[in-house]
Amino acid sequence: MGNNIDIKTLEALRDGDHKSFEVVFIAYYNKTKAFINGYIKSQADAEELAEDLFVNL
């Protein structure tokens, strides 16, 4: 599947499916963390903020 998340996965995520969350998390966590780190220049804070984002997702 790679980084191409399909509609069925997103719909399952919306419905609370744990496996779908895992797929999205694996696909986007590192990219999200790198994006945040580009702004705040703190690896530890970027990790925490990325994790917070996924907890809220």
PyMOL Python script that loads the backbone (N, CA, C, O; Angstrom):
from pymol import cmd

cmd.read_pdbstr("""\
ATOM      1  N   MET A   1       0.822  -1.193   0.000  1.00  0.00           N
ATOM      2  CA  MET A   1       0.000   0.000   0.000  1.00  0.00           C
ATOM      3  C   MET A   1       0.863   1.253   0.000  1.00  0.00           C
ATOM      4  O   MET A   1       0.468   2.246  -0.612  1.00  0.00           O
ATOM      5  N   GLY A   2       1.999   1.260   0.641  1.00  0.00           N
ATOM      6  CA  GLY A   2       2.893   2.403   0.648  1.00  0.00           C
ATOM      7  C   GLY A   2       2.270   3.619   1.292  1.00  0.00           C
ATOM      8  O   GLY A   2       1.596   3.513   2.317  1.00  0.00           O
ATOM      9  N   ASN A   3       2.494   4.770   0.697  1.00  0.00           N
ATOM     10  CA  ASN A   3       1.953   6.014   1.230  1.00  0.00           C
ATOM     11  C   ASN A   3       0.644   6.411   0.565  1.00  0.00           C
ATOM     12  O   ASN A   3       0.126   7.497   0.828  1.00  0.00           O
ATOM     13  N   ASN A   4       0.109   5.565  -0.279  1.00  0.00           N
ATOM     14  CA  ASN A   4      -1.162   5.851  -0.923  1.00  0.00           C
ATOM     15  C   ASN A   4      -2.282   5.227  -0.096  1.00  0.00           C
ATOM     16  O   ASN A   4      -2.550   4.030  -0.194  1.00  0.00           O
ATOM     17  N   ILE A   5      -2.917   6.043   0.703  1.00  0.00           N
ATOM     18  CA  ILE A   5      -4.005   5.580   1.556  1.00  0.00           C
ATOM     19  C   ILE A   5      -5.287   5.647   0.732  1.00  0.00           C
ATOM     20  O   ILE A   5      -5.632   6.697   0.189  1.00  0.00           O
ATOM     21  N   ASP A   6      -5.986   4.522   0.645  1.00  0.00           N
ATOM     22  CA  ASP A   6      -7.198   4.499  -0.172  1.00  0.00           C
ATOM     23  C   ASP A   6      -8.422   4.945   0.631  1.00  0.00           C
ATOM     24  O   ASP A   6      -8.376   5.072   1.855  1.00  0.00           O
ATOM     25  N   ILE A   7      -9.498   5.173  -0.086  1.00  0.00           N
ATOM     26  CA  ILE A   7     -10.744   5.659   0.513  1.00  0.00           C
ATOM     27  C   ILE A   7     -11.278   4.679   1.547  1.00  0.00           C
ATOM     28  O   ILE A   7     -11.765   5.102   2.596  1.00  0.00           O
ATOM     29  N   LYS A   8     -11.198   3.393   1.280  1.00  0.00           N
ATOM     30  CA  LYS A   8     -11.708   2.390   2.225  1.00  0.00           C
ATOM     31  C   LYS A   8     -10.965   2.465   3.556  1.00  0.00           C
ATOM     32  O   LYS A   8     -11.573   2.322   4.616  1.00  0.00           O
ATOM     33  N   THR A   9      -9.666   2.685   3.505  1.00  0.00           N
ATOM     34  CA  THR A   9      -8.879   2.807   4.728  1.00  0.00           C
ATOM     35  C   THR A   9      -9.290   4.047   5.504  1.00  0.00           C
ATOM     36  O   THR A   9      -9.424   4.000   6.727  1.00  0.00           O
ATOM     37  N   LEU A  10      -9.491   5.155   4.802  1.00  0.00           N
ATOM     38  CA  LEU A  10      -9.912   6.389   5.472  1.00  0.00           C
ATOM     39  C   LEU A  10     -11.312   6.263   6.069  1.00  0.00           C
ATOM     40  O   LEU A  10     -11.573   6.772   7.158  1.00  0.00           O
ATOM     41  N   GLU A  11     -12.195   5.595   5.366  1.00  0.00           N
ATOM     42  CA  GLU A  11     -13.548   5.383   5.897  1.00  0.00           C
ATOM     43  C   GLU A  11     -13.502   4.493   7.132  1.00  0.00           C
ATOM     44  O   GLU A  11     -14.204   4.747   8.111  1.00  0.00           O
ATOM     45  N   ALA A  12     -12.681   3.456   7.087  1.00  0.00           N
ATOM     46  CA  ALA A  12     -12.538   2.570   8.247  1.00  0.00           C
ATOM     47  C   ALA A  12     -11.925   3.327   9.421  1.00  0.00           C
ATOM     48  O   ALA A  12     -12.315   3.113  10.568  1.00  0.00           O
ATOM     49  N   LEU A  13     -10.970   4.210   9.141  1.00  0.00           N
ATOM     50  CA  LEU A  13     -10.372   5.036  10.192  1.00  0.00           C
ATOM     51  C   LEU A  13     -11.443   5.918  10.829  1.00  0.00           C
ATOM     52  O   LEU A  13     -11.516   6.032  12.053  1.00  0.00           O
ATOM     53  N   ARG A  14     -12.251   6.526  10.011  1.00  0.00           N
ATOM     54  CA  ARG A  14     -13.346   7.369  10.506  1.00  0.00           C
ATOM     55  C   ARG A  14     -14.281   6.582  11.416  1.00  0.00           C
ATOM     56  O   ARG A  14     -14.821   7.117  12.384  1.00  0.00           O
ATOM     57  N   ASP A  15     -14.463   5.293  11.088  1.00  0.00           N
ATOM     58  CA  ASP A  15     -15.354   4.442  11.868  1.00  0.00           C
ATOM     59  C   ASP A  15     -14.677   3.822  13.085  1.00  0.00           C
ATOM     60  O   ASP A  15     -15.291   3.036  13.806  1.00  0.00           O
ATOM     61  N   GLY A  16     -13.400   4.176  13.318  1.00  0.00           N
ATOM     62  CA  GLY A  16     -12.711   3.723  14.522  1.00  0.00           C
ATOM     63  C   GLY A  16     -11.932   2.426  14.381  1.00  0.00           C
ATOM     64  O   GLY A  16     -11.577   1.814  15.389  1.00  0.00           O
ATOM     65  N   ASP A  17     -11.662   2.000  13.176  1.00  0.00           N
ATOM     66  CA  ASP A  17     -10.936   0.746  12.954  1.00  0.00           C
ATOM     67  C   ASP A  17      -9.466   0.904  13.336  1.00  0.00           C
ATOM     68  O   ASP A  17      -8.768   1.762  12.796  1.00  0.00           O
ATOM     69  N   HIS A  18      -8.997   0.070  14.272  1.00  0.00           N
ATOM     70  CA  HIS A  18      -7.625   0.157  14.776  1.00  0.00           C
ATOM     71  C   HIS A  18      -6.598  -0.155  13.692  1.00  0.00           C
ATOM     72  O   HIS A  18      -5.568   0.515  13.613  1.00  0.00           O
ATOM     73  N   LYS A  19      -6.855  -1.143  12.867  1.00  0.00           N
ATOM     74  CA  LYS A  19      -5.922  -1.525  11.808  1.00  0.00           C
ATOM     75  C   LYS A  19      -5.732  -0.375  10.812  1.00  0.00           C
ATOM     76  O   LYS A  19      -4.619  -0.142  10.341  1.00  0.00           O
ATOM     77  N   SER A  20      -6.788   0.327  10.499  1.00  0.00           N
ATOM     78  CA  SER A  20      -6.698   1.470   9.591  1.00  0.00           C
ATOM     79  C   SER A  20      -5.869   2.584  10.212  1.00  0.00           C
ATOM     80  O   SER A  20      -5.075   3.228   9.527  1.00  0.00           O
ATOM     81  N   PHE A  21      -6.051   2.811  11.503  1.00  0.00           N
ATOM     82  CA  PHE A  21      -5.231   3.808  12.183  1.00  0.00           C
ATOM     83  C   PHE A  21      -3.754   3.435  12.077  1.00  0.00           C
ATOM     84  O   PHE A  21      -2.904   4.285  11.812  1.00  0.00           O
ATOM     85  N   GLU A  22      -3.467   2.173  12.285  1.00  0.00           N
ATOM     86  CA  GLU A  22      -2.091   1.691  12.203  1.00  0.00           C
ATOM     87  C   GLU A  22      -1.501   1.945  10.812  1.00  0.00           C
ATOM     88  O   GLU A  22      -0.352   2.371  10.690  1.00  0.00           O
ATOM     89  N   VAL A  23      -2.278   1.686   9.783  1.00  0.00           N
ATOM     90  CA  VAL A  23      -1.825   1.897   8.408  1.00  0.00           C
ATOM     91  C   VAL A  23      -1.503   3.378   8.180  1.00  0.00           C
ATOM     92  O   VAL A  23      -0.459   3.707   7.616  1.00  0.00           O
ATOM     93  N   VAL A  24      -2.393   4.261   8.613  1.00  0.00           N
ATOM     94  CA  VAL A  24      -2.193   5.700   8.432  1.00  0.00           C
ATOM     95  C   VAL A  24      -1.002   6.173   9.270  1.00  0.00           C
ATOM     96  O   VAL A  24      -0.183   6.962   8.800  1.00  0.00           O
ATOM     97  N   PHE A  25      -0.911   5.693  10.498  1.00  0.00           N
ATOM     98  CA  PHE A  25       0.196   6.078  11.376  1.00  0.00           C
ATOM     99  C   PHE A  25       1.541   5.695  10.766  1.00  0.00           C
ATOM    100  O   PHE A  25       2.457   6.516  10.709  1.00  0.00           O
ATOM    101  N   ILE A  26       1.657   4.464  10.314  1.00  0.00           N
ATOM    102  CA  ILE A  26       2.908   3.992   9.721  1.00  0.00           C
ATOM    103  C   ILE A  26       3.248   4.786   8.463  1.00  0.00           C
ATOM    104  O   ILE A  26       4.415   5.084   8.211  1.00  0.00           O
ATOM    105  N   ALA A  27       2.241   5.125   7.682  1.00  0.00           N
ATOM    106  CA  ALA A  27       2.477   5.834   6.428  1.00  0.00           C
ATOM    107  C   ALA A  27       2.890   7.289   6.644  1.00  0.00           C
ATOM    108  O   ALA A  27       3.658   7.830   5.849  1.00  0.00           O
ATOM    109  N   TYR A  28       2.396   7.931   7.698  1.00  0.00           N
ATOM    110  CA  TYR A  28       2.571   9.371   7.816  1.00  0.00           C
ATOM    111  C   TYR A  28       3.309   9.869   9.056  1.00  0.00           C
ATOM    112  O   TYR A  28       3.626  11.057   9.123  1.00  0.00           O
ATOM    113  N   TYR A  29       3.593   9.031  10.023  1.00  0.00           N
ATOM    114  CA  TYR A  29       4.231   9.517  11.253  1.00  0.00           C
ATOM    115  C   TYR A  29       5.585  10.172  10.972  1.00  0.00           C
ATOM    116  O   TYR A  29       5.816  11.306  11.392  1.00  0.00           O
ATOM    117  N   ASN A  30       6.469   9.485  10.277  1.00  0.00           N
ATOM    118  CA  ASN A  30       7.809  10.039  10.045  1.00  0.00           C
ATOM    119  C   ASN A  30       7.769  11.313   9.217  1.00  0.00           C
ATOM    120  O   ASN A  30       8.526  12.245   9.488  1.00  0.00           O
ATOM    121  N   LYS A  31       6.907  11.372   8.220  1.00  0.00           N
ATOM    122  CA  LYS A  31       6.782  12.588   7.406  1.00  0.00           C
ATOM    123  C   LYS A  31       6.218  13.745   8.234  1.00  0.00           C
ATOM    124  O   LYS A  31       6.662  14.886   8.106  1.00  0.00           O
ATOM    125  N   THR A  32       5.246  13.440   9.071  1.00  0.00           N
ATOM    126  CA  THR A  32       4.659  14.463   9.931  1.00  0.00           C
ATOM    127  C   THR A  32       5.698  14.991  10.909  1.00  0.00           C
ATOM    128  O   THR A  32       5.816  16.200  11.107  1.00  0.00           O
ATOM    129  N   LYS A  33       6.444  14.091  11.512  1.00  0.00           N
ATOM    130  CA  LYS A  33       7.482  14.475  12.466  1.00  0.00           C
ATOM    131  C   LYS A  33       8.544  15.346  11.780  1.00  0.00           C
ATOM    132  O   LYS A  33       8.968  16.355  12.345  1.00  0.00           O
ATOM    133  N   ALA A  34       8.968  14.977  10.596  1.00  0.00           N
ATOM    134  CA  ALA A  34       9.971  15.754   9.866  1.00  0.00           C
ATOM    135  C   ALA A  34       9.435  17.141   9.502  1.00  0.00           C
ATOM    136  O   ALA A  34      10.157  18.134   9.588  1.00  0.00           O
ATOM    137  N   PHE A  35       8.186  17.200   9.103  1.00  0.00           N
ATOM    138  CA  PHE A  35       7.562  18.479   8.761  1.00  0.00           C
ATOM    139  C   PHE A  35       7.551  19.410   9.971  1.00  0.00           C
ATOM    140  O   PHE A  35       7.936  20.574   9.869  1.00  0.00           O
ATOM    141  N   ILE A  36       7.110  18.893  11.108  1.00  0.00           N
ATOM    142  CA  ILE A  36       7.062  19.693  12.337  1.00  0.00           C
ATOM    143  C   ILE A  36       8.468  20.111  12.746  1.00  0.00           C
ATOM    144  O   ILE A  36       8.689  21.262  13.122  1.00  0.00           O
ATOM    145  N   ASN A  37       9.417  19.185  12.674  1.00  0.00           N
ATOM    146  CA  ASN A  37      10.796  19.489  13.055  1.00  0.00           C
ATOM    147  C   ASN A  37      11.384  20.600  12.184  1.00  0.00           C
ATOM    148  O   ASN A  37      12.222  21.375  12.645  1.00  0.00           O
ATOM    149  N   GLY A  38      10.953  20.677  10.947  1.00  0.00           N
ATOM    150  CA  GLY A  38      11.413  21.746  10.066  1.00  0.00           C
ATOM    151  C   GLY A  38      11.036  23.128  10.572  1.00  0.00           C
ATOM    152  O   GLY A  38      11.713  24.111  10.268  1.00  0.00           O
ATOM    153  N   TYR A  39       9.972  23.207  11.333  1.00  0.00           N
ATOM    154  CA  TYR A  39       9.529  24.487  11.871  1.00  0.00           C
ATOM    155  C   TYR A  39      10.098  24.777  13.250  1.00  0.00           C
ATOM    156  O   TYR A  39      10.517  25.900  13.530  1.00  0.00           O
ATOM    157  N   ILE A  40      10.114  23.766  14.113  1.00  0.00           N
ATOM    158  CA  ILE A  40      10.477  24.054  15.506  1.00  0.00           C
ATOM    159  C   ILE A  40      11.911  23.686  15.848  1.00  0.00           C
ATOM    160  O   ILE A  40      12.407  24.082  16.903  1.00  0.00           O
ATOM    161  N   LYS A  41      12.592  22.939  14.986  1.00  0.00           N
ATOM    162  CA  LYS A  41      14.006  22.591  15.148  1.00  0.00           C
ATOM    163  C   LYS A  41      14.308  21.895  16.478  1.00  0.00           C
ATOM    164  O   LYS A  41      15.355  22.123  17.084  1.00  0.00           O
ATOM    165  N   SER A  42      13.383  21.050  16.922  1.00  0.00           N
ATOM    166  CA  SER A  42      13.589  20.256  18.133  1.00  0.00           C
ATOM    167  C   SER A  42      13.014  18.868  17.877  1.00  0.00           C
ATOM    168  O   SER A  42      11.798  18.698  17.803  1.00  0.00           O
ATOM    169  N   GLN A  43      13.894  17.879  17.742  1.00  0.00           N
ATOM    170  CA  GLN A  43      13.468  16.516  17.443  1.00  0.00           C
ATOM    171  C   GLN A  43      12.508  15.981  18.503  1.00  0.00           C
ATOM    172  O   GLN A  43      11.482  15.386  18.173  1.00  0.00           O
ATOM    173  N   ALA A  44      12.841  16.192  19.770  1.00  0.00           N
ATOM    174  CA  ALA A  44      12.000  15.679  20.862  1.00  0.00           C
ATOM    175  C   ALA A  44      10.611  16.316  20.828  1.00  0.00           C
ATOM    176  O   ALA A  44       9.605  15.621  20.965  1.00  0.00           O
ATOM    177  N   ASP A  45      10.557  17.625  20.648  1.00  0.00           N
ATOM    178  CA  ASP A  45       9.265  18.314  20.591  1.00  0.00           C
ATOM    179  C   ASP A  45       8.479  17.916  19.340  1.00  0.00           C
ATOM    180  O   ASP A  45       7.256  17.790  19.384  1.00  0.00           O
ATOM    181  N   ALA A  46       9.191  17.719  18.224  1.00  0.00           N
ATOM    182  CA  ALA A  46       8.522  17.290  16.991  1.00  0.00           C
ATOM    183  C   ALA A  46       7.894  15.919  17.172  1.00  0.00           C
ATOM    184  O   ALA A  46       6.773  15.686  16.720  1.00  0.00           O
ATOM    185  N   GLU A  47       8.605  15.007  17.830  1.00  0.00           N
ATOM    186  CA  GLU A  47       8.039  13.677  18.094  1.00  0.00           C
ATOM    187  C   GLU A  47       6.797  13.783  18.958  1.00  0.00           C
ATOM    188  O   GLU A  47       5.786  13.137  18.683  1.00  0.00           O
ATOM    189  N   GLU A  48       6.870  14.592  20.000  1.00  0.00           N
ATOM    190  CA  GLU A  48       5.723  14.733  20.907  1.00  0.00           C
ATOM    191  C   GLU A  48       4.517  15.342  20.189  1.00  0.00           C
ATOM    192  O   GLU A  48       3.387  14.888  20.370  1.00  0.00           O
ATOM    193  N   LEU A  49       4.758  16.359  19.384  1.00  0.00           N
ATOM    194  CA  LEU A  49       3.657  16.991  18.667  1.00  0.00           C
ATOM    195  C   LEU A  49       3.051  16.055  17.622  1.00  0.00           C
ATOM    196  O   LEU A  49       1.832  16.027  17.449  1.00  0.00           O
ATOM    197  N   ALA A  50       3.887  15.295  16.930  1.00  0.00           N
ATOM    198  CA  ALA A  50       3.380  14.333  15.949  1.00  0.00           C
ATOM    199  C   ALA A  50       2.547  13.259  16.645  1.00  0.00           C
ATOM    200  O   ALA A  50       1.491  12.867  16.150  1.00  0.00           O
ATOM    201  N   GLU A  51       3.028  12.787  17.794  1.00  0.00           N
ATOM    202  CA  GLU A  51       2.255  11.797  18.542  1.00  0.00           C
ATOM    203  C   GLU A  51       0.931  12.385  19.004  1.00  0.00           C
ATOM    204  O   GLU A  51      -0.103  11.723  18.919  1.00  0.00           O
ATOM    205  N   ASP A  52       0.951  13.616  19.491  1.00  0.00           N
ATOM    206  CA  ASP A  52      -0.283  14.283  19.912  1.00  0.00           C
ATOM    207  C   ASP A  52      -1.277  14.388  18.758  1.00  0.00           C
ATOM    208  O   ASP A  52      -2.476  14.173  18.935  1.00  0.00           O
ATOM    209  N   LEU A  53      -0.762  14.721  17.573  1.00  0.00           N
ATOM    210  CA  LEU A  53      -1.620  14.819  16.404  1.00  0.00           C
ATOM    211  C   LEU A  53      -2.332  13.491  16.144  1.00  0.00           C
ATOM    212  O   LEU A  53      -3.537  13.464  15.893  1.00  0.00           O
ATOM    213  N   PHE A  54      -1.578  12.391  16.205  1.00  0.00           N
ATOM    214  CA  PHE A  54      -2.177  11.082  15.933  1.00  0.00           C
ATOM    215  C   PHE A  54      -3.099  10.627  17.058  1.00  0.00           C
ATOM    216  O   PHE A  54      -4.072   9.918  16.803  1.00  0.00           O
ATOM    217  N   VAL A  55      -2.815  11.017  18.288  1.00  0.00           N
ATOM    218  CA  VAL A  55      -3.729  10.697  19.390  1.00  0.00           C
ATOM    219  C   VAL A  55      -5.072  11.384  19.151  1.00  0.00           C
ATOM    220  O   VAL A  55      -6.128  10.795  19.379  1.00  0.00           O
ATOM    221  N   ASN A  56      -5.021  12.630  18.693  1.00  0.00           N
ATOM    222  CA  ASN A  56      -6.250  13.371  18.430  1.00  0.00           C
ATOM    223  C   ASN A  56      -6.977  12.866  17.186  1.00  0.00           C
ATOM    224  O   ASN A  56      -8.191  13.031  17.063  1.00  0.00           O
ATOM    225  N   LEU A  57      -6.240  12.254  16.272  1.00  0.00           N
ATOM    226  CA  LEU A  57      -6.845  11.707  15.070  1.00  0.00           C
ATOM    227  C   LEU A  57      -7.744  10.554  15.436  1.00  0.00           C
ATOM    228  O   LEU A  57      -8.357   9.946  14.559  1.00  0.00           O
TER     229      LEU A  57
END
""", "prot")
cmd.dss("prot")
cmd.show_as("cartoon", "prot")
cmd.util.cbc("prot")
cmd.orient("prot")
